[in-house]
Amino acid sequence: MLESFEAGLTAWLWPGFSAILGVLATYVVYRLALAVFRHFSASRTVLRLFLDAAARALGVVFCLLTLTGMLKAAPPDLPLIAAIQQITTLLLVLAITWAAVRLTSAIGEVIVAMNPVLEGQWKRARKVETQTRFLVRALNILIVIIGLGAALMTFESVQHMGASLLASAGVGGLILGFAARPVLSNLLAGMQIALTQPFRIDDVLHVQGEWCWVEEVTATYVVLRVWDLRRLVVPLQWFIENPFQNWSRNTSDLLGAVFIWVDYTMPVEPLRQEFDRVLSESKLWDGGFSSVQVTDSSDQAIQIRFLMSASDSSRNWDLRCAVREAMVTFIQQHYPAQLPRLRARVVEN
């Protein structure tokens, strides 16, 4: 047994040394070519973005290609040559899949870089970014599935099982489709959202009673950043089946309302003048719209609505709070007797 091991080691000495030398030479040449290209190229060009994203994976692919070629040129009677060639082919398929995923992921960065957020064009840039992220993730999933299938096909036992797998594909497909129904529904919902664009990255949404921003969009769920910095994770299918509010669908400006209840004896005109003064002195008001109206009444008080506009949801919230505080303070200081009161009639027997 020792003699056979020594004989196998002797037989592998020159082919193994040649393979290692070829892989090292390939790696050195690749690193030199990579360094030269990076030195003479700008950092934000299209080719540079693709290369930076997949540089490591491409290096592994080139080294494995060299190793595969060296092993095929080796004598076919070497011990364990078939097993080593199969392992090398498997690693090469996985490395190519890795490189394809990295190159596909770089598509999103390239498209975003080619469509910067310019003044007055933020809507188009966010639309392109959202669609790109959806499609890139779907393409990555497809590449991984194809790569894993190709890796499995390198085994002869799996190839021989092809006929039986095709025969049972109908039943297996039904079982797999039923088991993966939630995942598939979210993937299809993601494609529908990418095409119809009900929301985009950084859009302001009102979902399940929460005021939040679209922070991240994946292939199956959306991460929403709530105003208090919590994160709300919602499946994509939910947005297809349920209504939600998009506060920045076309424009980000909003109308905000403040409601205050006062007594029937409260004159409205002083409140209107004070409201106009508060808005004119506020940097949060965009100067677009303002209104004071009596919108409701009860048997004890009347409701006054102060309506104002702001450029976005955050400024709108701050403006509403500031107006509410200013109007309550004004009524307390100048018309304290007109605050809501409970009237009662005393009847003597």
GUKOLBA-545903 format. One record per residue (C-alpha): x, y, z. Coordinates in Angstrom, 3 decimals, decimal comma, m for minus. Example, Ala and Ser with C-alpha at 12.3 -4.5 7.8 and 13.67 -1.06 7.14 Angstrom:
# GUKOLBA-545903
<rec u="12,300" v="m4,500" w="7,800"/>
<rec u="13,670" v="m1,060" w="7,140"/>
END
This chain:
# GUKOLBA-545903
<rec u="0,000" v="0,000" w="0,000"/>
<rec u="2,862" v="2,338" w="0,830"/>
<rec u="4,464" v="1,582" w="m2,506"/>
<rec u="1,241" v="2,422" w="m4,365"/>
<rec u="0,929" v="5,689" w="m2,419"/>
<rec u="4,515" v="6,615" w="m3,281"/>
<rec u="3,900" v="5,711" w="m6,902"/>
<rec u="0,766" v="7,893" w="m7,024"/>
<rec u="2,580" v="10,765" w="m5,354"/>
<rec u="5,442" v="10,451" w="m7,841"/>
<rec u="2,988" v="10,397" w="m10,741"/>
<rec u="1,301" v="13,586" w="m9,425"/>
<rec u="4,569" v="15,418" w="m8,738"/>
<rec u="5,074" v="17,117" w="m12,110"/>
<rec u="1,349" v="17,580" w="m13,063"/>
<rec u="0,562" v="18,950" w="m9,583"/>
<rec u="3,553" v="21,301" w="m9,640"/>
<rec u="2,586" v="22,489" w="m13,121"/>
<rec u="m1,038" v="23,073" w="m12,041"/>
<rec u="m0,008" v="25,049" w="m8,955"/>
<rec u="2,484" v="27,080" w="m10,980"/>
<rec u="m0,147" v="27,812" w="m13,636"/>
<rec u="m2,704" v="28,931" w="m11,036"/>
<rec u="m0,157" v="31,217" w="m9,332"/>
<rec u="0,896" v="32,692" w="m12,673"/>
<rec u="m2,742" v="33,305" w="m13,609"/>
<rec u="m3,425" v="35,013" w="m10,275"/>
<rec u="m0,344" v="37,242" w="m10,545"/>
<rec u="m1,170" v="38,271" w="m14,131"/>
<rec u="m4,781" v="38,968" w="m13,168"/>
<rec u="m3,796" v="41,136" w="m10,195"/>
<rec u="m1,324" v="43,085" w="m12,331"/>
<rec u="m3,893" v="43,625" w="m15,075"/>
<rec u="m6,455" v="44,664" w="m12,462"/>
<rec u="m4,047" v="47,156" w="m10,891"/>
<rec u="m3,158" v="48,660" w="m14,278"/>
<rec u="m6,804" v="49,010" w="m15,253"/>
<rec u="m7,713" v="50,658" w="m11,931"/>
<rec u="m4,773" v="53,039" w="m12,246"/>
<rec u="m5,777" v="54,323" w="m15,680"/>
<rec u="m9,580" v="54,365" w="m15,201"/>
<rec u="m11,846" v="56,732" w="m13,318"/>
<rec u="m13,457" v="55,443" w="m10,152"/>
<rec u="m17,094" v="55,935" w="m11,246"/>
<rec u="m17,050" v="54,666" w="m14,826"/>
<rec u="m19,339" v="51,829" w="m15,858"/>
<rec u="m16,577" v="49,269" w="m16,443"/>
<rec u="m14,872" v="50,233" w="m13,190"/>
<rec u="m18,066" v="49,714" w="m11,190"/>
<rec u="m18,607" v="46,281" w="m12,736"/>
<rec u="m14,979" v="45,281" w="m12,191"/>
<rec u="m14,864" v="46,461" w="m8,576"/>
<rec u="m18,024" v="44,525" w="m7,787"/>
<rec u="m16,829" v="41,223" w="m9,280"/>
<rec u="m13,018" v="41,502" w="m9,016"/>
<rec u="m12,579" v="38,816" w="m6,378"/>
<rec u="m15,039" v="36,405" w="m8,000"/>
<rec u="m13,470" v="36,868" w="m11,438"/>
<rec u="m10,044" v="36,131" w="m9,990"/>
<rec u="m11,304" v="32,823" w="m8,622"/>
<rec u="m12,931" v="32,009" w="m11,994"/>
<rec u="m9,719" v="32,628" w="m13,960"/>
<rec u="m7,660" v="30,552" w="m11,524"/>
<rec u="m10,129" v="27,666" w="m11,698"/>
<rec u="m10,225" v="27,875" w="m15,501"/>
<rec u="m6,442" v="27,518" w="m15,587"/>
<rec u="m6,580" v="24,626" w="m13,119"/>
<rec u="m9,282" v="22,880" w="m15,166"/>
<rec u="m7,225" v="23,216" w="m18,342"/>
<rec u="m4,081" v="21,910" w="m16,637"/>
<rec u="m5,949" v="18,894" w="m15,245"/>
<rec u="m7,434" v="18,054" w="m18,636"/>
<rec u="m3,929" v="18,133" w="m20,130"/>
<rec u="m2,654" v="15,760" w="m17,434"/>
<rec u="m2,293" v="12,035" w="m18,158"/>
<rec u="m5,661" v="10,255" w="m17,826"/>
<rec u="m4,174" v="7,385" w="m15,805"/>
<rec u="m3,242" v="9,545" w="m12,802"/>
<rec u="m4,712" v="8,341" w="m9,502"/>
<rec u="m7,966" v="10,138" w="m8,514"/>
<rec u="m7,776" v="12,329" w="m11,614"/>
<rec u="m11,505" v="11,870" w="m12,359"/>
<rec u="m12,585" v="12,850" w="m8,837"/>
<rec u="m10,296" v="15,900" w="m8,800"/>
<rec u="m11,548" v="17,013" w="m12,215"/>
<rec u="m15,148" v="16,706" w="m11,045"/>
<rec u="m14,443" v="18,744" w="m7,898"/>
<rec u="m12,665" v="21,396" w="m9,969"/>
<rec u="m15,579" v="21,578" w="m12,410"/>
<rec u="m18,029" v="21,909" w="m9,503"/>
<rec u="m15,987" v="24,745" w="m7,986"/>
<rec u="m15,763" v="26,429" w="m11,388"/>
<rec u="m19,551" v="26,358" w="m11,820"/>
<rec u="m20,041" v="27,822" w="m8,335"/>
<rec u="m17,408" v="30,507" w="m8,994"/>
<rec u="m19,057" v="31,497" w="m12,286"/>
<rec u="m22,404" v="31,721" w="m10,469"/>
<rec u="m20,792" v="33,924" w="m7,810"/>
<rec u="m19,271" v="36,192" w="m10,458"/>
<rec u="m22,579" v="36,432" w="m12,337"/>
<rec u="m24,407" v="37,418" w="m9,145"/>
<rec u="m21,806" v="40,092" w="m8,373"/>
<rec u="m21,942" v="41,468" w="m11,920"/>
<rec u="m25,744" v="41,515" w="m11,848"/>
<rec u="m25,744" v="43,297" w="m8,488"/>
<rec u="m23,465" v="45,929" w="m9,973"/>
<rec u="m26,148" v="46,732" w="m12,545"/>
<rec u="m28,130" v="48,498" w="m9,837"/>
<rec u="m25,170" v="50,641" w="m8,821"/>
<rec u="m24,414" v="51,502" w="m12,445"/>
<rec u="m28,000" v="52,527" w="m13,232"/>
<rec u="m28,262" v="54,592" w="m10,037"/>
<rec u="m24,951" v="56,283" w="m10,872"/>
<rec u="m26,176" v="57,075" w="m14,386"/>
<rec u="m29,423" v="58,568" w="m13,019"/>
<rec u="m28,409" v="60,912" w="m10,182"/>
<rec u="m30,956" v="62,807" w="m8,138"/>
<rec u="m30,979" v="66,210" w="m9,826"/>
<rec u="m33,023" v="69,215" w="m8,779"/>
<rec u="m36,568" v="68,776" w="m9,980"/>
<rec u="m35,954" v="65,179" w="m11,172"/>
<rec u="m35,992" v="63,278" w="m7,873"/>
<rec u="m39,157" v="61,417" w="m8,858"/>
<rec u="m37,603" v="59,901" w="m11,988"/>
<rec u="m34,389" v="58,936" w="m10,185"/>
<rec u="m36,253" v="57,165" w="m7,363"/>
<rec u="m38,490" v="55,382" w="m9,862"/>
<rec u="m35,493" v="54,040" w="m11,782"/>
<rec u="m33,742" v="52,979" w="m8,567"/>
<rec u="m36,776" v="51,091" w="m7,250"/>
<rec u="m37,412" v="49,247" w="m10,517"/>
<rec u="m33,740" v="48,355" w="m10,842"/>
<rec u="m33,491" v="46,894" w="m7,348"/>
<rec u="m36,558" v="44,720" w="m7,911"/>
<rec u="m35,306" v="43,379" w="m11,238"/>
<rec u="m31,733" v="42,831" w="m10,050"/>
<rec u="m32,872" v="40,770" w="m7,060"/>
<rec u="m35,182" v="38,685" w="m9,226"/>
<rec u="m32,354" v="38,113" w="m11,728"/>
<rec u="m29,967" v="37,125" w="m8,920"/>
<rec u="m32,433" v="34,503" w="m7,692"/>
<rec u="m32,711" v="33,104" w="m11,215"/>
<rec u="m28,909" v="32,988" w="m11,603"/>
<rec u="m28,486" v="31,165" w="m8,280"/>
<rec u="m31,122" v="28,584" w="m9,223"/>
<rec u="m29,469" v="27,957" w="m12,615"/>
<rec u="m26,015" v="27,782" w="m11,020"/>
<rec u="m27,087" v="25,272" w="m8,387"/>
<rec u="m28,781" v="23,187" w="m11,076"/>
<rec u="m25,626" v="23,228" w="m13,202"/>
<rec u="m23,525" v="22,295" w="m10,162"/>
<rec u="m25,749" v="19,312" w="m9,410"/>
<rec u="m25,598" v="18,190" w="m13,032"/>
<rec u="m21,843" v="17,651" w="m12,693"/>
<rec u="m22,620" v="14,472" w="m10,728"/>
<rec u="m23,399" v="11,435" w="m12,888"/>
<rec u="m25,928" v="10,109" w="m10,377"/>
<rec u="m27,969" v="13,290" w="m10,745"/>
<rec u="m27,790" v="13,066" w="m14,551"/>
<rec u="m29,086" v="9,491" w="m14,449"/>
<rec u="m31,978" v="10,625" w="m12,307"/>
<rec u="m33,106" v="13,072" w="m15,005"/>
<rec u="m35,623" v="10,751" w="m16,630"/>
<rec u="m37,303" v="9,823" w="m13,358"/>
<rec u="m37,330" v="13,448" w="m12,265"/>
<rec u="m39,048" v="14,477" w="m15,498"/>
<rec u="m41,618" v="11,720" w="m15,036"/>
<rec u="m42,511" v="12,933" w="m11,565"/>
<rec u="m42,199" v="16,636" w="m12,405"/>
<rec u="m45,973" v="17,140" w="m12,536"/>
<rec u="m46,685" v="15,937" w="m9,002"/>
<rec u="m43,480" v="17,428" w="m7,632"/>
<rec u="m44,253" v="20,769" w="m9,227"/>
<rec u="m47,681" v="20,873" w="m7,611"/>
<rec u="m46,261" v="20,000" w="m4,200"/>
<rec u="m43,411" v="22,486" w="m4,538"/>
<rec u="m45,726" v="25,211" w="m5,817"/>
<rec u="m48,107" v="24,741" w="m2,893"/>
<rec u="m45,264" v="24,731" w="m0,362"/>
<rec u="m43,598" v="27,794" w="m1,891"/>
<rec u="m46,831" v="29,713" w="m2,453"/>
<rec u="m45,990" v="32,551" w="0,002"/>
<rec u="m42,537" v="33,027" w="m1,522"/>
<rec u="m43,800" v="32,884" w="m5,094"/>
<rec u="m46,660" v="35,277" w="m4,349"/>
<rec u="m44,223" v="37,803" w="m2,889"/>
<rec u="m41,914" v="37,439" w="m5,898"/>
<rec u="m44,803" v="38,033" w="m8,292"/>
<rec u="m45,974" v="40,941" w="m6,160"/>
<rec u="m42,471" v="42,385" w="m6,353"/>
<rec u="m42,530" v="42,233" w="m10,153"/>
<rec u="m45,944" v="43,899" w="m10,195"/>
<rec u="m44,794" v="46,659" w="m7,842"/>
<rec u="m41,645" v="47,195" w="m9,922"/>
<rec u="m43,751" v="47,710" w="m13,045"/>
<rec u="m46,665" v="49,720" w="m11,609"/>
<rec u="m44,632" v="51,781" w="m9,080"/>
<rec u="m47,167" v="52,346" w="m6,267"/>
<rec u="m44,208" v="53,487" w="m4,146"/>
<rec u="m40,468" v="54,130" w="m4,526"/>
<rec u="m37,385" v="54,311" w="m2,362"/>
<rec u="m37,666" v="57,191" w="0,177"/>
<rec u="m41,406" v="57,622" w="m0,422"/>
<rec u="m43,426" v="58,626" w="2,649"/>
<rec u="m46,138" v="56,061" w="3,402"/>
<rec u="m48,859" v="55,689" w="6,003"/>
<rec u="m49,089" v="51,952" w="6,644"/>
<rec u="m51,113" v="50,286" w="9,407"/>
<rec u="m51,378" v="53,539" w="11,330"/>
<rec u="m47,629" v="54,238" w="11,086"/>
<rec u="m45,973" v="57,235" w="9,421"/>
<rec u="m42,858" v="55,863" w="7,736"/>
<rec u="m40,386" v="56,052" w="4,831"/>
<rec u="m39,490" v="53,310" w="2,348"/>
<rec u="m35,937" v="52,413" w="3,363"/>
<rec u="m35,241" v="49,108" w="1,590"/>
<rec u="m36,999" v="46,980" w="m0,999"/>
<rec u="m36,067" v="43,304" w="m1,324"/>
<rec u="m37,444" v="40,523" w="m3,500"/>
<rec u="m40,015" v="39,471" w="m0,880"/>
<rec u="m40,501" v="42,301" w="1,644"/>
<rec u="m40,179" v="46,047" w="2,210"/>
<rec u="m38,372" v="47,668" w="5,148"/>
<rec u="m40,132" v="50,836" w="6,334"/>
<rec u="m38,435" v="53,314" w="8,671"/>
<rec u="m41,004" v="54,618" w="11,149"/>
<rec u="m40,777" v="58,216" w="12,348"/>
<rec u="m39,422" v="57,073" w="15,753"/>
<rec u="m36,648" v="55,049" w="14,015"/>
<rec u="m38,372" v="51,681" w="14,382"/>
<rec u="m38,320" v="49,390" w="11,359"/>
<rec u="m41,527" v="47,900" w="9,971"/>
<rec u="m41,016" v="44,842" w="7,737"/>
<rec u="m44,004" v="44,243" w="5,438"/>
<rec u="m44,334" v="41,452" w="2,825"/>
<rec u="m44,730" v="42,673" w="m0,735"/>
<rec u="m47,982" v="40,761" w="m1,108"/>
<rec u="m49,530" v="42,960" w="1,600"/>
<rec u="m49,158" v="46,060" w="m0,612"/>
<rec u="m51,028" v="44,297" w="m3,409"/>
<rec u="m53,925" v="43,167" w="m1,223"/>
<rec u="m54,329" v="46,155" w="1,142"/>
<rec u="m54,764" v="49,907" w="0,666"/>
<rec u="m52,099" v="52,277" w="1,972"/>
<rec u="m51,366" v="55,995" w="1,772"/>
<rec u="m48,468" v="57,394" w="m0,265"/>
<rec u="m47,765" v="60,957" w="0,821"/>
<rec u="m45,112" v="61,610" w="m1,838"/>
<rec u="m46,498" v="59,781" w="m4,864"/>
<rec u="m46,303" v="62,751" w="m7,241"/>
<rec u="m45,264" v="65,641" w="m4,993"/>
<rec u="m44,147" v="65,800" w="m1,372"/>
<rec u="m46,176" v="68,867" w="m0,313"/>
<rec u="m49,088" v="68,211" w="2,023"/>
<rec u="m51,974" v="69,981" w="3,726"/>
<rec u="m52,121" v="69,756" w="7,508"/>
<rec u="m55,031" v="70,524" w="9,819"/>
<rec u="m55,264" v="71,572" w="13,472"/>
<rec u="m58,646" v="71,323" w="15,257"/>
<rec u="m59,484" v="73,357" w="18,358"/>
<rec u="m62,756" v="73,388" w="20,295"/>
<rec u="m63,875" v="76,770" w="21,737"/>
<rec u="m66,999" v="78,225" w="23,255"/>
<rec u="m69,818" v="79,664" w="21,131"/>
<rec u="m68,919" v="83,148" w="22,334"/>
<rec u="m65,449" v="82,982" w="20,760"/>
<rec u="m65,078" v="85,386" w="17,785"/>
<rec u="m63,444" v="83,724" w="14,783"/>
<rec u="m61,843" v="86,767" w="13,163"/>
<rec u="m59,146" v="87,305" w="15,865"/>
<rec u="m58,197" v="83,649" w="15,522"/>
<rec u="m57,909" v="84,057" w="11,760"/>
<rec u="m55,657" v="87,107" w="12,130"/>
<rec u="m53,451" v="85,393" w="14,705"/>
<rec u="m53,218" v="82,291" w="12,519"/>
<rec u="m52,083" v="84,379" w="9,537"/>
<rec u="m49,472" v="86,090" w="11,702"/>
<rec u="m48,108" v="82,784" w="13,021"/>
<rec u="m47,805" v="81,373" w="9,490"/>
<rec u="m46,118" v="84,469" w="8,082"/>
<rec u="m43,443" v="84,282" w="10,803"/>
<rec u="m42,894" v="80,536" w="10,470"/>
<rec u="m40,147" v="79,094" w="8,256"/>
<rec u="m42,054" v="75,801" w="8,050"/>
<rec u="m44,950" v="77,210" w="6,022"/>
<rec u="m44,410" v="77,125" w="2,253"/>
<rec u="m46,787" v="80,042" w="1,614"/>
<rec u="m49,067" v="77,911" w="m0,505"/>
<rec u="m52,354" v="77,628" w="1,383"/>
<rec u="m54,001" v="78,646" w="4,644"/>
<rec u="m57,585" v="78,599" w="5,859"/>
<rec u="m59,618" v="79,010" w="9,072"/>
<rec u="m63,107" v="77,523" w="9,148"/>
<rec u="m65,728" v="76,440" w="11,667"/>
<rec u="m66,085" v="72,780" w="10,705"/>
<rec u="m68,260" v="71,329" w="13,476"/>
<rec u="m70,422" v="72,227" w="16,462"/>
<rec u="m71,943" v="70,465" w="19,433"/>
<rec u="m74,341" v="71,465" w="22,175"/>
<rec u="m71,417" v="72,882" w="24,167"/>
<rec u="m68,714" v="74,163" w="21,759"/>
<rec u="m67,697" v="74,780" w="18,170"/>
<rec u="m64,779" v="73,230" w="16,307"/>
<rec u="m62,411" v="75,474" w="14,380"/>
<rec u="m60,071" v="73,999" w="11,753"/>
<rec u="m56,762" v="75,664" w="10,906"/>
<rec u="m55,600" v="74,347" w="7,533"/>
<rec u="m52,068" v="74,990" w="6,215"/>
<rec u="m49,613" v="73,621" w="3,650"/>
<rec u="m45,968" v="72,545" w="3,933"/>
<rec u="m43,332" v="71,275" w="1,524"/>
<rec u="m43,078" v="67,759" w="3,009"/>
<rec u="m44,533" v="65,537" w="5,720"/>
<rec u="m41,862" v="66,283" w="8,347"/>
<rec u="m42,234" v="70,048" w="8,048"/>
<rec u="m46,009" v="69,641" w="7,954"/>
<rec u="m45,984" v="67,803" w="11,289"/>
<rec u="m43,727" v="70,405" w="12,938"/>
<rec u="m45,858" v="73,239" w="11,547"/>
<rec u="m49,084" v="71,698" w="12,897"/>
<rec u="m47,557" v="71,325" w="16,354"/>
<rec u="m46,290" v="74,916" w="16,317"/>
<rec u="m49,660" v="76,308" w="15,160"/>
<rec u="m51,584" v="74,280" w="17,743"/>
<rec u="m49,349" v="75,561" w="20,545"/>
<rec u="m49,533" v="79,174" w="19,320"/>
<rec u="m53,333" v="79,195" w="18,954"/>
<rec u="m53,942" v="77,591" w="22,355"/>
<rec u="m51,600" v="80,152" w="23,950"/>
<rec u="m53,390" v="82,994" w="22,160"/>
<rec u="m56,795" v="81,863" w="23,416"/>
<rec u="m55,482" v="81,401" w="26,964"/>
<rec u="m53,979" v="84,896" w="27,051"/>
<rec u="m56,660" v="86,930" w="25,241"/>
<rec u="m59,885" v="84,928" w="25,453"/>
<rec u="m59,695" v="82,648" w="28,502"/>
<rec u="m63,427" v="82,925" w="29,066"/>
<rec u="m64,108" v="81,481" w="25,619"/>
<rec u="m62,485" v="78,132" w="26,317"/>
<rec u="m64,927" v="75,185" w="26,204"/>
<rec u="m67,146" v="75,133" w="29,280"/>
<rec u="m69,905" v="72,986" w="30,641"/>
<rec u="m73,177" v="74,882" w="31,081"/>
<rec u="m75,791" v="73,833" w="33,591"/>
<rec u="m79,169" v="75,233" w="34,630"/>
<rec u="m80,023" v="75,379" w="38,318"/>
<rec u="m83,715" v="74,753" w="38,927"/>
<rec u="m85,166" v="75,611" w="42,303"/>
<rec u="m88,057" v="73,519" w="43,554"/>
END
